[in-house]
Amino acid sequence: MLRGLMQERPLLTSSLIEYADIYHGDTEIVTRTIEGPIHRTTYREAHRRARKLANALTAIGVKPGERVGTLAWNTYRHFEAYYAISGIGAVCHTINPRLFESQIAYIANHAEDRVLFLDLTFVDLVERLAPTLETIGRYVVMTDAAHMPKTRLKNAVCYEEFIAGASDSFIWPTFDEMAASSLCYTSGTTGNPKGVLYAHRSTVLHSFGACMTDVLGLSARDSVLVIVPLFHANAWGLPYAAPMVGAKLVFPGSKLDGQSVFELLETEKVTFTAGVPTVWLMLLEHLSKSGKDLPFLERLVCGGSAMPRSMIEAFELKYDVRAIHAWGMTEMSPLGTLGLLKAKHAALDKAHQIDVLCKQGRGVYGVEMKIVDDKSSELPRDGKAFGNLMVRGPWICRSYFKAEGSAVDANGWFHTGDVATLDPDGYMQITDRSKDVIKSGGEWISSIDLENAAVGHPKVKEACVIGVRHPKWDERPLLLVVPCDGQSPTKDELIEFLRDKVVKWWLPDDVVVLKELPHTATGKLLKAKLREEYKDYELPTAKLQHSPASD
Ligand code: ADP
């Protein structure tokens, strides 16, 4: 092999903020602060403060490879910490504050975090946990002296004081691009959370991927509202992708209710935003109550869980916002597929376009995908066969942090745990999580399809379908719904509503109306808990030894 003669400049995250400073120095970063007011800064100033923070961290002895934890919302200080920590070669470990307290302690100890940056919101929580946090020697509360509370945390200092005395001259070091840049634990609905250790190289390559037109398609003309938390798979890469193209950044702090999100969309003339379905549900409720519109917003990316058709229709048809379905995983940095249309879809009517938009999207260059059966044989890409979804690529996890063995098979494929179809146009559609799929009479029923159909009912706010034991069919679907305010849908009207939307033998055997459904720390339905709760649920069809499937 003849080696190429091009430069081997390493791909490091510091190059992103450096670029944004030089080419987009006056582009704004706007934050709804935890303290309350809206704060405005620029890429140039954020870079200057990241250099001060880099000096401050170096001064207290943080070394390359060591982990620095963050327990914080989306703010400019958290953004600066991202760049300062990784920029000196240390590892930015974002911790999800919505996890159980015992899991937070487990994660911080497992990662061996040396320093913890925390928001004001979490001072009480961390004071409670501190006796169990074995490796943290210093706490930096992300606020200024005026808002710094009295705290018993060891060596606690407020962020502004921590960086105040530090010089803003700092040359970002050059090192191996395979060095770890950040660490994020999957929420681990079963077992202990697992750490995904991103590299500088994987992060920069993922940013190139994210910026492509048919992926997030960011540009210097965009104003980007980062709803997805900085602690959820690096906010889907937005804090790296936005500086790469000089897009304006808008951070919502801790306020994700419909009204607060709407205010930022309007005042900051946001053109692009991304988050999980729960947040968009709250926004839609606010819009419908207040009668407001979305004149500036062009694209809204929704991922983390399936985006129901009714949500796509509301954004596309009512508010003229392109609703873009995204699929990925913490283990994938996280982007895997994005659901934009192809040229050939332009001729379709809106309903058929929405059929395409309902799929999880087309594979992004850089992510290889295939579906296989239980014997690992590849299945056809015909949009019908469904099987275990496998992925491979330079921004996909190879092993978990401090875990024995590999996370991939002998050929480098990572098993996503999702069951999906792939169609000839390259669109992937999730049928289910492999553990959520309902196995009825030897056939599979997609809980996601049923849920998406059920939330289309005007009286239903949220729906969840789980498999419940059945003497004849092994498992049958049980539909759990949370009604819209003031509504009380009946079983009969819901089943009637689903009748023309799914095949007959998929119809749920029973319906339970609940006040709320449990969610994971990343906003997904906690189906494992519901399955446990309803494991002895007696379906009416079980008593009769009869089910719709036998009709
Ligand atoms: P966690 O939230 O548990 O930390 P991830 O955010 O990595 O983990 O979750 C990844 C999983 O979320 C995927 O494997 C898939 O099951 C689900 N998921 C993500 N996006 C979508 C989507 N657009 N539609 C359906 N499921 C999705």
Boltz pocket constraint, residues with backbone or C-beta under 6 A from the ligand:
constraints:
  - pocket:
      binder: B
      contacts: [[A, 185], [A, 186], [A, 187], [A, 188], [A, 189], [A, 233], [A, 302], [A, 303], [A, 304], [A, 305], [A, 306], [A, 307], [A, 325], [A, 326], [A, 327], [A, 328], [A, 329], [A, 330], [A, 331], [A, 334], [A, 360], [A, 416], [A, 417], [A, 418], [A, 430], [A, 432], [A, 433], [A, 520], [A, 522], [A, 524]]
      max_distance: 6.0
